[in-house]
Amino acid sequence: MKELLEIANALKTLGHKPCALATVIQVEGSAYRRPGARMLITPEGQSWGMISGGCLEHDVLSHARRVLQTGQPLTARYDSTSNDDIVFGTGLGCNGIIDVFIEPITDHFRSAFIEATGRCQTAREACALATVVAGGEAFGWSRRHAFAEQERWVGDERLTAVLNGFGSKGKKPAVLAGKAGDDEIRVFVQPLLAPLQLVVFGGWLDVVPLIRIAKETGFQVIVVDSRERDSSLKFFGEADAVLLCSPREALSQIQFDDRTVAVLMNHHFERDEEALAALTQVAVPFIGMLGPGRRKQRLLESIKNNGVTVAEAFEQSLHGPVGLDIGASTPEEIAVSIMAEILAALNGRNAKPIRDRLTPLHITTPSLAYA
């Protein structure tokens, strides 16, 4: 979501300046980025986002300039499956096939994209974006997009009729093949999910590197300092919000969901106990706790003895001591360790070295759906 928000902010800054949007719509085999990766490009070569590790960007820029000259979109295919691996001079080395759809930005798309990504960010509402990538010439280019809000697609009726049969709840981008009137069309559908959110309960300076690394990774960060120190507003200014209140009071100010994680960093037993008891009232997939495992057990026993009901699913969400075993000792290293475990847990990975993985790094699933 971070990449999409950066593109939306760039669109605001650029105003009505001509620009093109490149989107990875389909991948077969290995590739650096997966479907849904996007890059905004201006004729001068400015760009936001990436659709590869840097090997495709220069060639895509050339295609983008052509798209802006003609006003017509195109799909560029990059095939690195040959042994020679000399594909359009890119030397990908990934042994995969990548389809990149490149389109000129219209005023309608610009405003709708900014609104949809903004809603995901502020209201944490899931949306979806659909783009006709093949066929449907009768639509006219400005009518070949649709957006979904709470399962309701908004756009050309012929396009939304196809999309309504597909829905918008899927969490993975996909290419939809269907028929709009007499036209056979292919539509790329991308869910726009709310940003991942990290809630940190604590007020010491070791929170600062965790904020920075989480923000760099694309998380929204909220710090809850129950000591209610005004200095925390300055120390944790890089966070999206700093709440100077008790954990229980913070619950009503934070929208907890399945894309929210929490970490307890109070370095104080009673404050962590208060935060842990409050978190039993919400459902989150990951709760990290500093300190040894026996401290986690003491905290659990304490809140149970105080009459707090602790569900089995809640106990399963606890990670203490939090972080991966990378030998971290400094606050910055510990922050890396914590964020690495959070990402592994959210992505359903075991956090072992990639070289030891026996299956594909990116789990392959059918990317073509039929209405």
Phi, psi and chi 1 to 4 in degrees:
 res  aa     phi    psi   chi1   chi2   chi3   chi4
   1 MET       -  -29.6 -169.7   62.0 -167.8      -
   2 LYS   -56.9  -44.5  177.7 -173.9  177.8 -174.9
   3 GLU   -62.2  -42.1 -177.6  173.7   73.2      -
   4 LEU   -66.4  -37.9  -60.1 -179.5      -      -
   5 LEU   -67.0  -38.2  -68.6  170.4      -      -
   6 GLU   -63.8  -39.4  -71.3  175.0  -11.6      -
   7 ILE   -66.5  -41.8  -70.4  173.3      -      -
   8 ALA   -61.8  -42.5      -      -      -      -
   9 ASN   -64.9  -37.3  -71.6  -28.1      -      -
  10 ALA   -65.4  -39.3      -      -      -      -
  11 LEU   -62.4  -37.3  -72.5  172.2      -      -
  12 LYS   -63.0  -44.6  -67.2  177.6 -172.8  176.8
  13 THR   -67.4  -39.9  -57.6      -      -      -
  14 LEU   -72.2  -21.8  -67.8  169.8      -      -
  15 GLY    62.5 -126.9      -      -      -      -
  16 HIS   -96.6   15.7  -62.1  -72.7      -      -
  17 LYS   -64.5  136.6 -177.2  175.8 -179.3  178.2
  18 PRO   -59.5  137.3  -22.7   33.4      -      -
  19 CYS  -158.8  163.5   50.0      -      -      -
  20 ALA  -125.1  154.2      -      -      -      -
  21 LEU  -120.3  123.7 -176.8   65.3      -      -
  22 ALA  -103.3  133.6      -      -      -      -
  23 THR  -134.0  128.7  -55.5      -      -      -
  24 VAL   -72.8  116.0  176.7      -      -      -
  25 ILE  -105.8  -20.4   60.2  172.1      -      -
  26 GLN  -158.6  140.6 -165.2  156.9  -40.5      -
  27 VAL  -134.7  132.7  171.1      -      -      -
  28 GLU  -118.2  125.2  -62.2  175.8   24.0      -
  29 GLY    84.6 -147.9      -      -      -      -
  30 SER   -93.4  141.2  177.8      -      -      -
  31 ALA  -158.9  155.2      -      -      -      -
  32 TYR   -67.9  -40.5 -173.2   80.9      -      -
  33 ARG  -117.5  159.1  -61.7  -64.4  -52.7  -87.2
  34 ARG  -110.2  171.3  -53.3  -52.6  -66.7  173.0
  35 PRO   -52.8  136.9  -30.7   38.2      -      -
  36 GLY   105.4  -15.5      -      -      -      -
  37 ALA   -66.0  135.4      -      -      -      -
  38 ARG  -132.5  152.8  -65.3  179.9 -176.3  -96.0
  39 MET  -142.6  125.7 -178.8  172.2   71.1      -
  40 LEU   -92.3  135.9 -176.9   69.5      -      -
  41 ILE  -134.5  136.4  -52.3  162.6      -      -
  42 THR  -102.7  161.4   67.3      -      -      -
  43 PRO   -58.2  -27.6  -23.0   33.1      -      -
  44 GLU   -79.3   -8.5  -63.4   76.7   23.2      -
  45 GLY   102.0    0.9      -      -      -      -
  46 GLN   -66.2  146.5  -77.0 -176.4  -71.7      -
  47 SER  -150.1  154.7   65.3      -      -      -
  48 TRP  -135.2  133.8  -64.7  -98.1      -      -
  49 GLY    85.0  171.1      -      -      -      -
  50 MET  -142.6  145.2  -64.0 -177.8   70.9      -
  51 ILE  -111.0    0.6   45.0   88.6      -      -
  52 SER  -157.6 -170.1   75.8      -      -      -
  53 GLY   -83.1    8.0      -      -      -      -
  54 GLY   122.3   -9.2      -      -      -      -
  55 CYS   -82.1  -21.9   45.9      -      -      -
  56 LEU  -102.8  -19.5  -62.5 -178.0      -      -
  57 GLU   -57.3  -41.6  -84.1   69.3    8.4      -
  58 HIS   -64.6  -44.1 -179.4   74.5      -      -
  59 ASP   -67.5  -38.5 -167.8   67.6      -      -
  60 VAL   -63.7  -35.3  168.0      -      -      -
  61 LEU   -59.6  -41.5  172.4   59.4      -      -
  62 SER   -62.7  -43.4  -61.6      -      -      -
  63 HIS   -63.7  -39.6  -75.0  -58.1      -      -
  64 ALA   -62.7  -39.8      -      -      -      -
  65 ARG   -63.9  -37.7  -74.8  173.0  173.6  153.4
  66 ARG   -65.8  -41.6 -172.1 -173.2  -43.9  161.4
  67 VAL   -60.8  -41.3  162.9      -      -      -
  68 LEU   -70.1  -29.8  -69.5  172.2      -      -
  69 GLN   -73.1  -41.4  -71.5  171.7   -5.9      -
  70 THR   -90.4  -22.9   63.7      -      -      -
  71 GLY    77.2    8.8      -      -      -      -
  72 GLN  -116.2  136.6  -64.6  -61.5  -45.5      -
  73 PRO   -73.6  165.6   30.3  -36.5      -      -
  74 LEU  -152.8  161.8   60.6   83.1      -      -
  75 THR  -115.6  122.2  -62.3      -      -      -
  76 ALA  -100.2  130.1      -      -      -      -
  77 ARG  -107.6  130.9  167.6  162.1  -73.8 -162.1
  78 TYR  -117.1  118.3  -62.1   92.2      -      -
  79 ASP  -116.7  112.2 -173.1  -14.5      -      -
  80 SER  -114.3   26.4   62.9      -      -      -
  81 THR   -83.1  -11.9   56.8      -      -      -
  82 SER   -72.5  153.0   66.8      -      -      -
  83 ASN   -64.6  -32.6  -69.0  -30.7      -      -
  84 ASP   -71.3  -27.1  -67.0  -25.1      -      -
  85 ASP    54.4   41.8 -170.1   26.3      -      -
  86 ILE  -115.9   93.8  -58.2  175.2      -      -
  87 VAL  -120.8  110.2 -174.1      -      -      -
  88 PHE    54.0   24.0  -58.0  109.4      -      -
  89 GLY    73.8   13.1      -      -      -      -
  90 THR   -88.9  -28.3   57.3      -      -      -
  91 GLY    56.7   54.4      -      -      -      -
  92 LEU   -61.8  -50.1  -65.4  178.4      -      -
  93 GLY    72.4   13.1      -      -      -      -
  94 CYS   -99.7  -12.1  -70.3      -      -      -
  95 ASN    57.9   50.4 -162.0   33.9      -      -
  96 GLY  -147.2  171.1      -      -      -      -
  97 ILE  -117.0  127.8  -59.9  174.0      -      -
  98 ILE  -124.1  125.5  -51.7  165.2      -      -
  99 ASP  -102.9  125.0  -72.3  -20.7      -      -
 100 VAL  -118.6  119.4 -179.5      -      -      -
 101 PHE   -92.9  128.1 -176.2   69.9      -      -
 102 ILE  -122.0  123.8  -53.1  166.5      -      -
 103 GLU  -134.0  150.1   59.3 -173.1  -56.5      -
 104 PRO   -76.9  142.6   27.8  -32.6      -      -
 105 ILE   -80.4  126.3  -65.6  -69.0      -      -
 106 THR   -99.0  161.7   65.0      -      -      -
 107 ASP   -61.6  -37.8  -72.4  -18.4      -      -
 108 HIS   -64.2  -46.2  171.8  -96.3      -      -
 109 PHE   -64.0  -42.3  176.4   85.9      -      -
 110 ARG   -55.8  -51.2 -172.6 -168.7  -46.2  -92.1
 111 SER   -67.6  -40.0   59.6      -      -      -
 112 ALA   -68.7  -39.2      -      -      -      -
 113 PHE   -65.8  -43.2 -174.7   82.2      -      -
 114 ILE   -63.0  -42.3  -68.7  171.6      -      -
 115 GLU   -65.9  -44.4 -179.6 -177.5   -5.1      -
 116 ALA   -65.9  -46.0      -      -      -      -
 117 THR   -67.6  -34.5   52.5      -      -      -
 118 GLY   -64.4  -39.4      -      -      -      -
 119 ARG   -65.6  -40.4 -175.4  178.3  -63.9  113.3
 120 CYS   -61.1  -39.9  -75.9      -      -      -
 121 GLN   -74.1  -47.0 -179.6 -175.6   32.9      -
 122 THR   -88.0  -44.9   57.0      -      -      -
 123 ALA   -93.5   -6.1      -      -      -      -
 124 ARG    54.6   43.2  -58.7 -170.3   63.6   77.1
 125 GLU  -103.4  130.8  -66.5  179.4    5.7      -
 126 ALA   -72.4  136.9      -      -      -      -
 127 CYS  -129.0 -176.3  -56.8      -      -      -
 128 ALA  -152.0  149.9      -      -      -      -
 129 LEU  -121.4  132.6  165.6   63.0      -      -
 130 ALA  -123.4  137.7      -      -      -      -
 131 THR  -134.7  128.2  -57.8      -      -      -
 132 VAL   -70.8  119.2  177.4      -      -      -
 133 VAL  -108.2   -8.4  -64.5      -      -      -
 134 ALA  -158.1  139.5      -      -      -      -
 135 GLY    78.2 -172.0      -      -      -      -
 136 GLY    68.1   30.7      -      -      -      -
 137 GLU   -59.8  -26.4  -77.6   72.8   13.6      -
 138 ALA   -68.3  -16.1      -      -      -      -
 139 PHE   -65.2  -36.7  -76.0   98.2      -      -
 140 GLY    84.1  137.6      -      -      -      -
 141 TRP   -59.9  -37.4 -179.3 -118.8      -      -
 142 SER   -68.9  -11.1   64.0      -      -      -
 143 ARG  -112.2   19.8  -59.0  177.1   65.9   82.2
 144 ARG  -101.8   22.9  -67.1  172.9   67.7  175.1
 145 HIS  -126.1  153.0  -68.5   92.9      -      -
 146 ALA  -147.0  149.5      -      -      -      -
 147 PHE  -122.2  146.8  -72.7   84.8      -      -
 148 ALA  -114.1  134.2      -      -      -      -
 149 GLU  -128.4  116.0  -51.0  164.9    7.8      -
 150 GLN    51.4   50.6  -59.7  177.4  -14.8      -
 151 GLU    72.4    4.7  -64.1  -62.9  -55.1      -
 152 ARG  -107.6  115.5 -176.9  177.5   67.4   90.4
 153 TRP   -83.6  137.3  -75.2   97.9      -      -
 154 VAL  -118.6  124.0  178.6      -      -      -
 155 GLY   160.0 -161.3      -      -      -      -
 156 ASP   -57.7  133.2 -172.7  -74.3      -      -
 157 GLU   -60.5  -34.5  -68.7 -177.7   -0.5      -
 158 ARG   -67.0  -36.2  -66.6  165.8  -64.2  177.6
 159 LEU   -75.0  -44.1  176.7   54.8      -      -
 160 THR   -65.5  -28.8   57.0      -      -      -
 161 ALA   -62.6  -38.3      -      -      -      -
 162 VAL   -69.5  -43.8  175.2      -      -      -
 163 LEU   -68.9  -32.6  -66.2  167.8      -      -
 164 ASN   -63.1  -25.1  -75.1  -28.0      -      -
 165 GLY   -78.4  -12.8      -      -      -      -
 166 PHE  -100.7  -32.5  179.9   67.5      -      -
 167 GLY    80.9  178.4      -      -      -      -
 168 SER  -135.0   15.9   61.9      -      -      -
 169 LYS   -85.4  -15.3  -81.1 -169.1  173.4  179.9
 170 GLY   -57.1  141.2      -      -      -      -
 171 LYS   -95.8    0.2  -68.6 -169.3  175.2 -178.2
 172 LYS  -121.7  141.3  -69.6 -173.4  177.1 -179.0
 173 PRO   -62.0  149.3  -21.0   32.9      -      -
 174 ALA  -154.1  157.0      -      -      -      -
 175 VAL   -99.1  126.0  176.3      -      -      -
 176 LEU  -104.5  129.4  165.5   70.3      -      -
 177 ALA  -107.4  130.0      -      -      -      -
 178 GLY  -159.3 -169.5      -      -      -      -
 179 LYS  -129.6  124.8 -161.7  166.7 -175.1  177.6
 180 ALA  -111.6  103.3      -      -      -      -
 181 GLY    65.5 -123.8      -      -      -      -
 182 ASP   -93.9    0.1  -64.4  -31.6      -      -
 183 ASP   -95.4  129.8  -68.5  -19.2      -      -
 184 GLU   -81.7  126.2  -64.1  -74.0  -14.5      -
 185 ILE  -130.2  157.0   63.9  172.4      -      -
 186 ARG  -122.1  131.1  -74.9  162.8   57.4   88.2
 187 VAL  -125.0  129.0 -174.5      -      -      -
 188 PHE   -90.8  122.3  177.8   69.5      -      -
 189 VAL  -113.1  124.9  178.7      -      -      -
 190 GLN  -124.0  117.2 -179.3  179.1   17.4      -
 191 PRO   -66.0  141.7  -17.0   30.6      -      -
 192 LEU  -111.2  101.6  -55.8  179.2      -      -
 193 LEU   -94.3  153.5  -56.7  177.5      -      -
 194 ALA   -59.9  148.0      -      -      -      -
 195 PRO   -59.4  148.8  -20.4   31.6      -      -
 196 LEU   -62.8  145.9  -67.4  167.6      -      -
 197 GLN  -129.5  131.0 -179.2  173.6 -113.5      -
 198 LEU  -114.0  125.9  168.4   64.7      -      -
 199 VAL  -109.9  118.4 -178.3      -      -      -
 200 VAL  -106.8  123.4 -177.2      -      -      -
 201 PHE   -99.6  105.7  -66.9   87.3      -      -
 202 GLY   166.3  165.8      -      -      -      -
 203 GLY  -142.7   18.9      -      -      -      -
 204 TRP   -99.2  167.0  -63.5  101.7      -      -
 205 LEU   -70.4  -13.4  -68.1 -178.3      -      -
 206 ASP   -71.7   -6.9   60.2  -15.6      -      -
 207 VAL   -73.2  -29.1  171.8      -      -      -
 208 VAL   -58.9  -52.1  173.3      -      -      -
 209 PRO   -63.5  -30.2   18.4  -29.9      -      -
 210 LEU   -66.0  -40.2 -176.6   60.5      -      -
 211 ILE   -59.3  -47.6  -65.4  171.9      -      -
 212 ARG   -63.5  -45.5  -70.7  174.2  179.3  163.6
 213 ILE   -69.4  -38.2  -66.1  173.8      -      -
 214 ALA   -64.3  -42.5      -      -      -      -
 215 LYS   -63.6  -41.6  -67.4  -71.0  -68.3 -179.9
 216 GLU   -63.2  -30.3 -170.5   66.4   26.3      -
 217 THR   -81.8  -10.1  -46.4      -      -      -
 218 GLY   106.0    6.7      -      -      -      -
 219 PHE   -80.2  146.1  -79.0   67.6      -      -
 220 GLN   -83.5  140.9  -70.3 -177.9  -28.9      -
 221 VAL  -124.9  131.1 -177.7      -      -      -
 222 ILE  -122.6  129.7  -60.6  173.2      -      -
 223 VAL  -107.9  131.6  176.5      -      -      -
 224 VAL  -113.6  112.5 -179.9      -      -      -
 225 ASP  -110.6  102.9 -174.9   -0.7      -      -
 226 SER   -72.8  -10.2   59.3      -      -      -
 227 ARG   -80.1  -10.2  -69.4 -177.7  -61.8  173.8
 228 GLU    55.9   46.4  -57.9 -175.8   24.1      -
 229 ARG   -89.1  129.0  -59.1  176.1  -50.0  160.8
 230 ASP   -62.4  -28.5  -70.9  -22.7      -      -
 231 SER   -62.8  -23.4   58.9      -      -      -
 232 SER   -63.8  -29.2  -68.0      -      -      -
 233 LEU   -61.5  -32.8  -61.9  173.9      -      -
 234 LYS   -83.9  -47.9  176.0 -177.9  178.0 -179.0
 235 PHE   -59.0  -38.6  -71.1  145.5      -      -
 236 PHE  -108.5   31.6  -50.4  131.9      -      -
 237 GLY   -62.6  -19.8      -      -      -      -
 238 GLU   -76.8  -12.9  -66.6 -179.7   59.1      -
 239 ALA   -72.3  159.1      -      -      -      -
 240 ASP   -72.5  -28.1  -65.3  -82.5      -      -
 241 ALA  -156.1  145.1      -      -      -      -
 242 VAL  -124.9  119.0  179.2      -      -      -
 243 LEU  -106.8  121.0  -54.9 -178.9      -      -
 244 LEU   -99.5   83.4  -54.4 -179.7      -      -
 245 CYS  -164.9  177.5   61.3      -      -      -
 246 SER   -74.1  158.0   70.5      -      -      -
 247 PRO   -56.5  -39.7  -27.7   36.6      -      -
 248 ARG   -65.5  -39.1 -170.9  165.5  -62.5  -82.1
 249 GLU   -67.4  -30.9  -68.9  172.4  -40.9      -
 250 ALA   -68.6  -27.4      -      -      -      -
 251 LEU   -56.6  -37.9  -66.5 -172.7      -      -
 252 SER   -76.7  -10.9   62.6      -      -      -
 253 GLN  -105.0   -3.1  -57.7  178.0   57.7      -
 254 ILE  -121.8  136.0  -57.8  171.9      -      -
 255 GLN   -91.9   99.0 -173.6  173.5  -17.0      -
 256 PHE   -83.9  138.6  -72.0   90.4      -      -
 257 ASP  -156.7 -172.4   50.9   37.1      -      -
 258 ASP   -74.5    1.0   62.6   -3.5      -      -
 259 ARG  -112.4   22.3  -66.0  177.4   63.8   78.6
 260 THR  -116.9  135.2  -59.8      -      -      -
 261 VAL  -125.9  161.6  -62.0      -      -      -
 262 ALA  -134.6  149.6      -      -      -      -
 263 VAL  -135.4  131.6  177.3      -      -      -
 264 LEU   -96.4  118.1  -83.6   55.3      -      -
 265 MET  -136.0   38.2  -59.1 -179.4   66.1      -
 266 ASN   -77.0  -22.4  -75.0  -65.5      -      -
 267 HIS    56.1   33.4  -61.1  -80.5      -      -
 268 HIS  -152.8  120.7 -171.0  -80.4      -      -
 269 PHE   -59.1  -49.6 -170.5   88.9      -      -
 270 GLU   -65.1  -36.7  -74.9   75.5   16.0      -
 271 ARG   -70.1  -39.5  -66.0 -166.8 -168.9  100.1
 272 ASP   -66.3  -35.8  -82.6  -16.0      -      -
 273 GLU   -61.9  -43.3 -179.5 -177.5   20.4      -
 274 GLU   -63.8  -42.3 -175.3 -178.1   12.7      -
 275 ALA   -67.0  -42.3      -      -      -      -
 276 LEU   -63.6  -42.1 -171.6   64.4      -      -
 277 ALA   -62.9  -40.6      -      -      -      -
 278 ALA   -64.6  -39.1      -      -      -      -
 279 LEU   -68.2  -16.7  -72.9  169.4      -      -
 280 THR   -66.4  -13.7   61.6      -      -      -
 281 GLN   -87.8   -5.9  -56.3  -57.1  -53.4      -
 282 VAL  -128.1  165.3  -63.7      -      -      -
 283 ALA  -112.5  113.3      -      -      -      -
 284 VAL  -131.8  150.5  -66.8      -      -      -
 285 PRO   -79.5  -13.9   28.7  -35.4      -      -
 286 PHE  -150.4  128.0 -176.5  102.9      -      -
 287 ILE  -130.3  115.0  -60.3  173.1      -      -
 288 GLY   -97.4  146.7      -      -      -      -
 289 MET  -137.1  126.7  -54.1  164.9   67.6      -
 290 LEU   -70.2  157.6  -68.2 -180.0      -      -
 291 GLY   100.0  168.1      -      -      -      -
 292 PRO   -68.8  166.1   25.2  -34.1      -      -
 293 GLY   -60.3  -35.4      -      -      -      -
 294 ARG   -66.2  -27.8   62.1 -179.6  178.9  -86.0
 295 ARG   -68.3  -39.9 -175.7  176.0 -171.8  -88.0
 296 LYS   -59.5  -44.2  179.4 -172.0   75.8  172.6
 297 GLN   -65.1  -38.9  -70.5  -54.9  124.8      -
 298 ARG   -63.0  -41.6  -76.8 -177.0   57.7 -152.7
 299 LEU   -63.9  -43.1  -76.1  166.4      -      -
 300 LEU   -62.4  -46.7  -92.8  174.2      -      -
 301 GLU   -62.4  -37.1  -68.1  169.7    5.0      -
 302 SER   -66.0  -46.5 -179.5      -      -      -
 303 ILE   -69.8  -30.8   64.8  172.4      -      -
 304 LYS   -66.9  -42.2  -71.9  177.7 -179.1  178.4
 305 ASN   -64.9  -23.8  -69.3  -22.8      -      -
 306 ASN   -89.4   10.8  -72.5  -29.2      -      -
 307 GLY    90.4   10.0      -      -      -      -
 308 VAL   -82.8  128.0  176.0      -      -      -
 309 THR   -79.6  125.8  -59.3      -      -      -
 310 VAL  -117.1  112.9  178.9      -      -      -
 311 ALA   -75.9  156.4      -      -      -      -
 312 GLU   -62.0  -39.3 -178.5  178.8   -9.5      -
 313 ALA   -62.1  -34.7      -      -      -      -
 314 PHE   -65.4  -45.3  179.7   82.8      -      -
 315 GLU   -61.9  -36.2  -70.5 -161.6   42.2      -
 316 GLN   -66.6  -24.5  -68.5  -62.2  -41.5      -
 317 SER   -81.3   -7.9   72.0      -      -      -
 318 LEU   -82.1  134.0  -61.4  179.4      -      -
 319 HIS  -126.8  101.8  -65.0 -109.6      -      -
 320 GLY  -148.0  126.2      -      -      -      -
 321 PRO   -68.3  142.3    2.5    2.2      -      -
 322 VAL   -79.7  146.9   64.7      -      -      -
 323 GLY   112.9  159.7      -      -      -      -
 324 LEU   -89.4  154.5  -62.7 -174.6      -      -
 325 ASP   -81.4   85.1 -176.4    7.4      -      -
 326 ILE  -116.5   11.2   60.2  172.9      -      -
 327 GLY    76.8   24.9      -      -      -      -
 328 ALA   -67.4  140.4      -      -      -      -
 329 SER  -135.4  -34.8   59.6      -      -      -
 330 THR   -83.6  160.7   67.6      -      -      -
 331 PRO   -55.7  -37.2  -28.0   36.4      -      -
 332 GLU   -68.2  -43.2  -68.5   77.4   12.6      -
 333 GLU   -65.6  -39.7  -68.3  171.2  -11.6      -
 334 ILE   -64.1  -38.6  -68.2  169.5      -      -
 335 ALA   -62.5  -41.7      -      -      -      -
 336 VAL   -60.9  -44.6  170.0      -      -      -
 337 SER   -60.3  -44.2  169.7      -      -      -
 338 ILE   -64.6  -48.6  -67.7  172.1      -      -
 339 MET   -64.7  -35.0  -73.0  -52.5  -55.9      -
 340 ALA   -63.3  -41.9      -      -      -      -
 341 GLU   -69.2  -38.5 -173.3 -173.4   13.3      -
 342 ILE   -59.5  -47.2  -71.3  172.6      -      -
 343 LEU   -64.5  -41.5  -70.2  171.4      -      -
 344 ALA   -61.3  -43.8      -      -      -      -
 345 ALA   -65.3  -44.8      -      -      -      -
 346 LEU   -67.1  -31.3  -67.2  179.5      -      -
 347 ASN   -92.5    2.9  -70.0  -39.7      -      -
 348 GLY    66.7   34.3      -      -      -      -
 349 ARG  -109.2  159.6  -63.9  -59.2  177.9   92.7
 350 ASN   -94.1   -1.5   56.7   23.6      -      -
 351 ALA    65.7   21.1      -      -      -      -
 352 LYS   -81.2  163.3  -68.0 -178.9  179.1  178.9
 353 PRO   -56.8  138.9  -26.0   35.0      -      -
 354 ILE   -60.9  -32.0  -67.4  174.5      -      -
 355 ARG   -62.4  -22.3   71.0  177.1 -177.9 -179.4
 356 ASP   -90.3   -0.4  -63.7  -22.4      -      -
 357 ARG   -77.2  130.7 -172.7  176.3  177.4   86.6
 358 LEU   -95.9  -13.0  -58.9  178.3      -      -
 359 THR  -111.7  165.7   55.1      -      -      -
 360 PRO   -55.7  143.6  -26.1   35.0      -      -
 361 LEU   -61.0  -44.9  179.7   59.3      -      -
 362 HIS  -100.0  112.1  -61.6  -70.8      -      -
 363 ILE   -60.8  123.4  -60.1  172.4      -      -
 364 THR   -84.5  129.2   55.0      -      -      -
 365 THR  -132.3  153.4   55.4      -      -      -
 366 PRO   -56.1  129.7  -24.7   34.5      -      -
 367 SER  -103.9    3.5   60.5      -      -      -
 368 LEU  -117.6  119.1 -172.4   63.2      -      -
 369 ALA  -114.6  152.7      -      -      -      -
 370 TYR  -121.4  132.5  -65.1   88.5      -      -
 371 ALA   -80.3      -      -      -      -      -
